[in-house]
Amino acid sequence: MVCLAAAACAPKALVLPTGAGTPFPEFASAYQEATAACGGVKTLRAAMSMSGKAGATRLRGRIDAGFAAPGRARLEGIPPFGKPVFVLVADGARGTLVLPREDRVLRDAPPDRIVEALAGVPLGADALRTAISGCGFGGAATSDGRTFANGWVAGSSGEAITYLRRSGTAWEVAAATLGGITVTYADYASGRPSTVRIRAGSNASAADITLRLSDVDINTTLDPRTFEVELPARAVPLTLEELRRAGPLGGS
C-alpha cells in the first residue's frame, strides 16, 4: 500500500570492526573533527532516492524530507506522477500520516512507530535528522575511545556507538549503531555524506535501506507549513496496526 516497490540491488554491507580494540585517548578530538559539519544541523531539507528492502518487500522511490529541531519532520513519498504515495508529519511525540490516494489518515501515533511500519526502521524525527545529516545517533562519549586493526576508531554514548575513519588527513564518521539499528556513510562531499545506509533487525522482517541525498539545504528557515498536512475531505481512519499489516512488514 505504501511502498514504491521495484527490484533493487543493495550495495555490499560495510563490515564493522569487532573485538575490544586498543585504547584511543584522542577520540574526543577526532569525533569533534568528524562531526564539525553535521553537529550543528538544526534544520535539514533534502530529496532522497531510496532503494533497498523491508522484510520481503523491495523498495525503490523518492522521498522529499524536511527536519527541524526539536522533533519536527515531514516525509513525502513522491511517485513518478500523480498524488504523493504518503505524507508523514511529526511534531514531538505525535505523528500524522496521510495516504492521499486512498484518503486514509493515521493520527496522533508515535512517529518512530509510523516510520517502522512504513520502512522497518524505528526512528523518530530527531534520530532521522541526526542520522541523515551524518552524525550517526548523536554525541559519543570519550572515556572508552578505542582503535582497531583497520584504522577505525570508536566511542560510545549510552547504547550508541560511533565509528570514525580517516579520509586523507581528516576524520569522518563511517558508521554508528544503536540497539539493532546500524547506519553507514559513503560518498562524502563538503564534509557530509551523500549516501546513507540504514539497517535494522536481523530476522525475516529486517530492513536494509539506502538513501542517496540531493538538493540538500542545511540550517535554512523552513516555512512552518512544512510540518502541516492537508487532510482529505472524507478521511477514512487508519490504525497503526492496519498500517503495519498493509506495509512492507505485514507479511513478515
HELIX and SHEET records of a PDB file:
HELIX    1   1 PHE A   27  ALA A   34  1                                   8    
HELIX    2   2 PRO A  111  ALA A  119  1                                   9    
HELIX    3   3 ALA A  125  SER A  133  1                                   9    
HELIX    4   4 PRO A  224  PHE A  227  5                                   4    
HELIX    5   5 LEU A  240  ALA A  246  1                                   7    
SHEET    1   A15 THR A  22  PRO A  23  0                                        
SHEET    2   A15 ARG A 146  THR A 147 -1                                        
SHEET    3   A15 VAL A 153  SER A 157 -1                                        
SHEET    4   A15 ALA A 160  SER A 167 -1                                        
SHEET    5   A15 ALA A 170  LEU A 178 -1                                        
SHEET    6   A15 ILE A 181  ALA A 189 -1                                        
SHEET    7   A15 ARG A 192  ALA A 200 -1                                        
SHEET    8   A15 ALA A 207  ILE A 218 -1                                        
SHEET    9   A15 THR A  43  ALA A  54 -1                                        
SHEET   10   A15 THR A  57  ALA A  68 -1                                        
SHEET   11   A15 ARG A  72  ILE A  78 -1                                        
SHEET   12   A15 PHE A  86  ASP A  91 -1                                        
SHEET   13   A15 ARG A  94  LEU A  99 -1                                        
SHEET   14   A15 ARG A 104  ALA A 109 -1                                        
SHEET   15   A15 VAL A 236  PRO A 237  1                                        
END                                                                             
